[in-house]
């Protein structure tokens, strides 16, 4: 997420971190580099000016001069200013009435329909019958069918009105939600390629008809200042209560996230971190700022693990490890699949402190390696997965052919699994530090290396 911005900011701050004394020249040079990093990330110019000026004033004040570690204090100042721009405190969704109506608005292509499904999954807390979805997009081909399919996939309710009038559709859905006693009604709206009077008139009419608890603007994180301009246009026409940032896992420069709160005054409430329907998380400014500066987000990682990991499978593996039993290839595959379900190695590692954005590439790690290993294990029989020692030369040839890979790939997987099994066995006997040390010596020994 925002790898380029993270790299540039880290580069700027690296020159000043650890210094016992900071001069005006040091501050001026570092602030100039921060300014360039923010501009390259497509942060709105007024926002860049405010951040840079506040950082400069604080850095030249007594806060740094009297500090025992001026370099670290400077980094904290930058962190604090990012938190300030992002909104300081987390702003949760605030339901009003029953059902609580959430109106999703935004431009076409921002991901409103997919976000409606993610939001239903996020709010349901395992009880998707509490959520009802409806689409008022009567213009885009198959828009309503798309949302209906998403609702069916997650087990949420969906309203399929006969009318082709957006206002009547919304009112019918509201009546149905009341009849079912649903906790939430999520209303997806039509988008356009650009802001126009017709679209604004329609969403204003919808807003007046259903009086939503929340009017959420869906913004594409990759659009930069364009996203901020459209957010401002919507906010001028509607009383927006929050923003959901989408596609933050893509090649996002960060301009939208760092600009929208400061320009519009509307808080970012949620952020989409992947394509899957469970890839939506609360936006916590302090954690987000830490991730931008490469400080990680361990709390966010723990919450993600609790939300997405299959507890039953995790407990079964933990019990095996505790007893010193060997993990078979079925266990190994389960762990790989759950790692991919969390967004892959990159998504997990970016939340760990001190991990650089290009760490995976330089270490030779790639999520494709995980998928290849899963394909190899899927080509085995259940007996082979549970007892890898059975796999001889002829079986390796069959497995390689079945997975579309080479025998060398099969050999590598078996070797890595054997190494992992030895590591776990040592760890169960109290030698965790020694076991991990053996694993980490050399890239070839890593479980996910090439």
C-alpha positions as semicolon CSV with decimal commas, in nm:
position;residue;x (nm);y (nm);z (nm)
1;X;0,000;0,000;0,000
2;X;0,154;0,333;-0,113
3;X;0,497;0,171;-0,150
4;X;0,652;0,460;-0,348
5;X;0,543;0,721;-0,093
6;X;0,674;0,505;0,192
7;X;1,008;0,459;0,018
8;X;1,048;0,831;-0,058
9;X;0,953;0,944;0,292
10;X;1,185;0,686;0,449
11;X;1,465;0,807;0,223
12;X;1,407;1,166;0,334
13;X;1,389;1,080;0,704
14;X;1,682;0,838;0,699
15;X;1,931;1,124;0,661
16;X;1,809;1,292;0,977
17;X;1,730;0,989;1,196
18;X;1,996;0,918;1,457
19;X;2,152;1,264;1,444
20;X;2,248;1,405;1,782
21;X;2,196;1,758;1,657
22;X;1,966;1,899;1,390
23;X;2,044;2,227;1,216
24;X;1,823;2,457;1,016
25;X;1,996;2,333;0,700
26;X;1,913;1,969;0,790
27;X;1,549;2,060;0,846
28;X;1,525;2,263;0,525
29;X;1,669;1,982;0,312
30;X;1,453;1,711;0,472
31;X;1,136;1,919;0,449
32;X;1,206;1,982;0,080
33;X;1,234;1,606;0,018
34;X;0,912;1,541;0,212
35;X;0,740;1,804;-0,004
36;X;0,860;1,632;-0,323
37;X;0,750;1,289;-0,196
38;X;0,399;1,419;-0,119
39;X;0,367;1,597;-0,454
40;X;0,477;1,282;-0,640
41;X;0,209;1,093;-0,446
42;X;-0,044;1,337;-0,599
43;X;-0,138;1,489;-0,265
44;X;-0,333;1,813;-0,317
45;X;-0,101;2,116;-0,318
46;X;-0,281;2,302;-0,035
47;X;-0,249;1,991;0,183
48;X;0,122;1,955;0,099
49;X;0,182;2,318;0,196
50;X;0,004;2,275;0,530
51;X;0,189;1,953;0,619
52;X;0,530;2,091;0,522
53;X;0,480;2,422;0,704
54;X;0,362;2,252;1,025
55;X;0,655;2,007;1,015
56;X;0,904;2,290;0,954
57;X;0,769;2,505;1,237
58;X;0,770;2,222;1,489
59;X;1,113;2,096;1,378
60;X;1,269;2,439;1,430
61;X;1,097;2,488;1,767
62;X;1,196;2,387;2,117
63;X;1,033;2,043;2,077
64;X;1,333;1,915;1,877
65;X;1,601;2,140;2,025
66;X;1,541;2,010;2,379
67;X;1,501;1,648;2,277
68;X;1,759;1,386;2,375
69;X;1,709;1,223;2,033
70;X;1,633;1,500;1,781
71;X;1,625;1,266;1,480
72;X;1,360;1,039;1,630
73;X;1,164;1,343;1,749
74;X;1,160;1,475;1,391
75;X;1,021;1,141;1,266
76;X;0,752;1,160;1,535
77;X;0,661;1,510;1,418
78;X;0,612;1,384;1,061
79;X;0,407;1,090;1,194
80;X;0,190;1,323;1,404
81;X;0,126;1,553;1,108
82;X;0,023;1,259;0,889
83;X;-0,217;1,148;1,163
84;X;-0,354;1,502;1,181
85;X;-0,415;1,514;0,805
86;X;-0,573;1,167;0,803
87;X;-0,823;1,263;1,074
88;X;-0,661;1,193;1,414
89;X;-0,924;0,959;1,560
90;X;-1,100;0,658;1,413
91;X;-1,455;0,744;1,305
92;X;-1,684;0,438;1,312
93;X;-2,013;0,399;1,130
94;X;-2,301;0,540;1,334
95;X;-2,631;0,356;1,281
96;X;-2,953;0,550;1,324
97;X;-3,290;0,378;1,351
98;X;-3,379;0,032;1,231
99;X;-3,293;-0,034;0,963
100;X;-2,987;0,188;0,957
101;X;-2,964;0,299;0,593
102;X;-2,623;0,334;0,428
103;X;-2,626;0,522;0,096
104;X;-2,319;0,459;-0,124
105;X;-2,235;0,727;-0,380
106;X;-1,943;0,793;-0,612
107;X;-1,815;0,786;-0,966
108;X;-1,840;0,485;-1,197
109;X;-1,547;0,248;-1,160
110;X;-1,468;0,339;-0,802
111;X;-1,592;-0,002;-0,682
112;X;-1,928;0,089;-0,524
113;X;-2,101;-0,241;-0,600
114;X;-1,817;-0,458;-0,472
115;X;-1,783;-0,230;-0,169
116;X;-2,155;-0,276;-0,097
117;X;-2,091;-0,651;-0,068
118;X;-1,779;-0,600;0,143
119;X;-1,969;-0,364;0,370
120;X;-2,248;-0,620;0,413
121;X;-1,989;-0,883;0,509
122;X;-1,811;-0,639;0,742
123;X;-2,130;-0,534;0,923
124;X;-2,292;-0,875;0,947
125;X;-2,051;-1,019;1,205
126;X;-2,148;-1,365;1,085
127;X;-2,522;-1,284;1,072
128;X;-2,571;-1,181;0,709
129;X;-2,950;-1,210;0,745
130;X;-2,925;-0,880;0,936
131;X;-2,815;-0,702;0,616
132;X;-3,026;-0,619;0,311
133;X;-2,878;-0,498;-0,019
134;X;-3,040;-0,310;-0,306
135;X;-2,910;-0,148;-0,625
136;X;-3,070;0,165;-0,770
137;X;-2,835;0,160;-1,071
138;X;-3,076;0,122;-1,363
139;X;-2,823;0,241;-1,621
140;X;-2,518;0,015;-1,610
141;X;-2,589;-0,323;-1,775
142;X;-2,617;-0,606;-1,521
143;X;-2,538;-0,375;-1,227
144;X;-2,831;-0,509;-1,024
145;X;-2,752;-0,868;-1,121
146;X;-2,392;-0,818;-1,006
147;X;-2,502;-0,702;-0,660
148;X;-2,755;-0,984;-0,636
149;X;-2,479;-1,237;-0,709
150;X;-2,257;-1,082;-0,442
151;X;-2,544;-1,091;-0,191
152;X;-2,604;-1,458;-0,268
153;X;-2,232;-1,537;-0,227
154;X;-2,218;-1,390;0,123
155;X;-2,566;-1,502;0,226
156;X;-2,709;-1,151;0,261
157;X;-3,061;-1,046;0,162
158;X;-3,127;-0,873;-0,169
159;X;-3,428;-0,673;-0,287
160;X;-3,528;-0,715;-0,651
161;X;-3,791;-0,445;-0,717
162;X;-4,001;-0,442;-1,034
163;X;-3,964;-0,065;-1,080
164;X;-3,696;0,103;-1,292
165;X;-3,722;0,429;-1,099
166;X;-3,431;0,470;-0,852
167;X;-3,642;0,653;-0,592
168;X;-3,919;0,391;-0,602
169;X;-3,659;0,111;-0,579
170;X;-3,505;0,268;-0,269
171;X;-3,844;0,319;-0,101
172;X;-3,951;-0,037;-0,178
173;X;-3,624;-0,168;-0,033
174;X;-3,671;0,042;0,280
175;X;-4,021;-0,099;0,329
176;X;-3,889;-0,454;0,280
177;X;-3,608;-0,396;0,530
178;X;-3,865;-0,279;0,787
179;X;-4,082;-0,582;0,717
180;X;-3,787;-0,817;0,771
181;X;-3,664;-0,615;1,073
182;X;-3,320;-0,594;0,909
183;X;-3,045;-0,415;1,101
184;X;-2,885;-0,262;0,793
185;X;-3,002;-0,154;0,447
186;X;-2,719;-0,083;0,201
187;X;-2,827;0,118;-0,103
188;X;-2,593;0,111;-0,405
189;X;-2,638;0,400;-0,649
190;X;-2,554;0,468;-1,012
191;X;-2,225;0,634;-1,100
192;X;-2,102;0,834;-1,395
193;X;-1,763;0,880;-1,555
194;X;-1,770;1,238;-1,427
195;X;-1,980;1,457;-1,198
196;X;-2,292;1,589;-1,373
197;X;-2,615;1,766;-1,278
198;X;-2,835;1,466;-1,364
199;X;-2,649;1,231;-1,129
200;X;-2,643;1,486;-0,848
201;X;-3,016;1,550;-0,880
202;X;-3,084;1,175;-0,862
203;X;-2,873;1,111;-0,550
204;X;-3,021;1,417;-0,379
205;X;-3,370;1,280;-0,448
206;X;-3,267;0,937;-0,311
207;X;-3,116;1,097;-0,002
208;X;-3,433;1,297;0,067
209;X;-3,654;0,990;0,019
210;X;-3,474;0,744;0,250
211;X;-3,296;0,977;0,500
212;X;-2,983;0,757;0,541
213;X;-2,786;0,718;0,863
214;X;-2,467;0,741;0,661
215;X;-2,397;0,882;0,315
216;X;-2,066;0,726;0,216
217;X;-1,853;0,844;-0,074
218;X;-1,664;0,558;-0,242
219;X;-1,329;0,682;-0,369
220;X;-1,061;0,504;-0,573
221;X;-0,726;0,539;-0,394
222;X;-0,543;0,537;-0,728
223;X;-0,705;0,858;-0,858
224;X;-0,512;1,108;-0,647
225;X;-0,634;1,469;-0,671
226;X;-0,914;1,379;-0,915
227;X;-1,073;1,171;-0,639
228;X;-1,054;1,465;-0,400
229;X;-1,216;1,698;-0,653
230;X;-1,508;1,458;-0,705
231;X;-1,543;1,409;-0,328
232;X;-1,569;1,786;-0,285
233;X;-1,833;1,807;-0,561
234;X;-2,042;1,534;-0,393
235;X;-2,000;1,694;-0,052
236;X;-2,124;2,025;-0,188
237;X;-2,438;1,850;-0,318
238;X;-2,494;1,603;-0,032
239;X;-2,422;1,591;0,341
240;X;-2,153;1,321;0,318
241;X;-2,080;1,154;0,651
242;X;-1,781;0,945;0,552
243;X;-1,548;0,808;0,286
244;X;-1,457;0,450;0,197
245;X;-1,120;0,421;0,027
246;X;-1,104;0,140;-0,231
247;X;-0,820;-0,032;-0,420
248;X;-0,565;0,066;-0,155
249;X;-0,386;-0,262;-0,232
250;X;-0,318;-0,154;-0,590
251;X;-0,064;0,090;-0,733
252;X;-0,202;0,372;-0,519
253;X;0,015;0,680;-0,476
254;X;-0,162;0,795;-0,161
255;X;-0,286;1,135;-0,275
256;X;-0,654;1,060;-0,213
257;X;-0,603;0,926;0,139
258;X;-0,385;1,218;0,245
259;X;-0,602;1,486;0,083
260;X;-0,970;1,396;0,114
261;X;-1,004;1,450;0,490
262;X;-0,816;1,781;0,489
263;X;-0,997;1,922;0,185
264;X;-1,355;1,810;0,254
265;X;-1,356;1,764;0,632
266;X;-1,523;1,425;0,575
267;X;-1,354;1,137;0,765
268;X;-1,231;0,819;0,599
269;X;-1,417;0,541;0,780
270;X;-1,318;0,221;0,599
271;X;-1,052;0,108;0,353
272;X;-1,063;-0,174;0,098
273;X;-0,740;-0,373;0,103
274;X;-0,803;-0,642;-0,159
275;X;-1,041;-0,794;-0,410
276;X;-1,203;-1,049;-0,180
277;X;-1,527;-0,966;-0,002
278;X;-1,364;-0,982;0,342
279;X;-1,092;-0,731;0,245
280;X;-1,241;-0,429;0,420
281;X;-1,106;-0,286;0,743
282;X;-1,163;0,010;0,972
283;X;-0,955;0,316;0,892
284;X;-0,744;0,410;1,194
285;X;-0,540;0,726;1,113
286;X;-0,257;0,654;1,356
287;X;-0,204;0,300;1,224
288;X;-0,230;0,418;0,865
289;X;0,033;0,688;0,923
290;X;0,262;0,428;1,081
291;X;0,226;0,207;0,774
292;X;0,305;0,497;0,540
293;X;0,626;0,562;0,737
294;X;0,719;0,192;0,735
295;X;0,653;0,149;1,109
296;X;0,406;-0,134;1,053
297;X;0,067;-0,202;1,207
298;X;0,096;-0,501;1,437
299;X;-0,242;-0,437;1,601
300;X;-0,408;-0,428;1,257
301;X;-0,234;-0,754;1,166
302;X;-0,360;-0,925;1,482
303;X;-0,713;-0,805;1,410
304;X;-0,688;-0,932;1,053
305;X;-0,569;-1,273;1,172
306;X;-0,855;-1,296;1,422
307;X;-1,105;-1,198;1,153
308;X;-0,983;-1,413;0,864
309;X;-0,800;-1,716;1,000
310;X;-0,998;-2,039;1,040
311;X;-0,981;-2,081;1,418
312;X;-1,051;-2,455;1,410
313;X;-0,768;-2,527;1,165
314;X;-0,531;-2,299;1,355
315;X;-0,605;-2,475;1,684
316;X;-0,552;-2,816;1,523
317;X;-0,210;-2,710;1,390
318;X;-0,118;-2,550;1,724
319;X;-0,205;-2,874;1,906
320;X;0,019;-3,072;1,670
321;X;0,307;-2,829;1,720
322;X;0,267;-2,841;2,097
323;X;0,284;-3,220;2,096
324;X;0,586;-3,219;1,866
325;X;0,397;-3,393;1,585
326;X;0,494;-3,343;1,222
327;X;0,272;-3,119;1,012
328;X;0,170;-3,303;0,698
329;X;0,126;-3,144;0,356
330;X;-0,247;-3,094;0,410
331;X;-0,167;-2,878;0,713
332;X;0,098;-2,699;0,510
333;X;-0,150;-2,630;0,229
334;X;-0,407;-2,495;0,477
335;X;-0,150;-2,245;0,606
336;X;-0,060;-2,133;0,253
337;X;-0,426;-2,085;0,160
338;X;-0,496;-1,884;0,475
339;X;-0,191;-1,666;0,405
340;X;-0,319;-1,596;0,054
341;X;-0,664;-1,527;0,200
342;X;-0,509;-1,249;0,410
343;X;-0,384;-1,079;0,094
344;X;-0,060;-1,270;0,051
345;X;0,288;-1,217;0,188
346;X;0,304;-0,850;0,085
347;X;-0,018;-0,764;0,271
348;X;0,108;-0,932;0,589
349;X;0,466;-0,804;0,578
350;X;0,368;-0,441;0,518
351;X;0,209;-0,444;0,863
352;X;0,533;-0,553;1,027
353;X;0,769;-0,278;1,154
354;X;1,087;-0,219;0,955
355;X;0,991;-0,423;0,647
356;X;1,073;-0,227;0,332
357;X;0,825;-0,220;0,042
358;X;1,070;-0,400;-0,189
359;X;1,171;-0,661;0,071
360;X;0,976;-0,942;-0,096
361;X;1,116;-0,878;-0,442
362;X;1,476;-0,853;-0,323
363;X;1,440;-1,172;-0,116
364;X;1,291;-1,364;-0,407
365;X;0,948;-1,411;-0,251
366;X;0,636;-1,407;-0,461
367;X;0,274;-1,505;-0,397
368;X;0,293;-1,704;-0,720
369;X;0,531;-1,937;-0,538
370;X;0,260;-2,005;-0,281
371;X;0,003;-2,080;-0,553
372;X;0,246;-2,316;-0,726
373;X;0,307;-2,503;-0,403
374;X;-0,068;-2,535;-0,349
375;X;-0,104;-2,668;-0,706
376;X;0,165;-2,931;-0,637
377;X;-0,004;-3,047;-0,315
378;X;-0,343;-3,058;-0,493
379;X;-0,189;-3,297;-0,746
380;X;-0,104;-3,547;-0,471
381;X;-0,327;-3,819;-0,333
382;X;-0,451;-3,786;0,024
383;X;-0,217;-4,067;0,125
384;X;0,083;-3,881;-0,021
385;X;-0,013;-3,556;0,153
386;X;-0,030;-3,731;0,488
387;X;0,289;-3,930;0,436
388;X;0,530;-3,741;0,202
389;X;0,796;-4,012;0,250
390;X;0,593;-4,228;0,008
391;X;0,669;-3,992;-0,280
392;X;0,933;-4,163;-0,497
393;X;1,060;-4,074;-0,845
394;X;0,757;-4,200;-1,041
395;X;0,515;-4,027;-0,806
396;X;0,712;-3,702;-0,842
397;X;0,682;-3,724;-1,222
398;X;0,306;-3,775;-1,194
399;X;0,264;-3,489;-0,944
400;X;0,474;-3,254;-1,157
401;X;0,269;-3,335;-1,466
402;X;-0,057;-3,292;-1,276
403;X;0,043;-2,947;-1,146
404;X;0,196;-2,830;-1,473
405;X;0,534;-2,775;-1,306
406;X;0,879;-2,936;-1,303
407;X;1,009;-3,222;-1,089
408;X;1,255;-2,972;-0,940
409;X;0,958;-2,773;-0,806
410;X;0,820;-3,086;-0,639
411;X;1,161;-3,161;-0,487
412;X;1,189;-2,804;-0,357
413;X;0,847;-2,823;-0,191
414;X;0,929;-3,155;-0,022
415;X;1,262;-3,019;0,099
416;X;1,102;-2,705;0,241
417;X;0,829;-2,907;0,410
418;X;1,090;-3,135;0,568
419;X;1,286;-2,833;0,692
420;X;0,969;-2,678;0,837
421;X;0,883;-3,006;1,011
422;X;1,230;-3,018;1,172
423;X;1,199;-2,655;1,282
424;X;0,862;-2,717;1,446
425;X;0,994;-3,028;1,620
426;X;1,286;-2,832;1,766
427;X;1,055;-2,546;1,866
428;X;0,827;-2,787;2,053
429;X;1,129;-2,892;2,262
430;X;1,205;-2,533;2,362
431;X;1,463;-2,455;2,099
432;X;1,259;-2,198;1,906
433;X;1,538;-1,940;1,874
434;X;1,791;-2,202;1,759
435;X;1,536;-2,359;1,523
436;X;1,445;-2,030;1,358
437;X;1,810;-1,939;1,328
438;X;1,868;-2,254;1,124
439;X;1,572;-2,177;0,902
440;X;1,672;-1,819;0,835
441;X;2,029;-1,897;0,731
442;X;2,028;-1,850;0,358
443;X;1,734;-1,777;0,136
444;X;1,711;-2,133;0,009
445;X;1,591;-2,250;0,348
446;X;1,296;-2,014;0,370
447;X;0,956;-2,181;0,343
448;X;0,840;-1,955;0,059
449;X;1,161;-1,899;-0,133
450;X;1,224;-2,000;-0,487
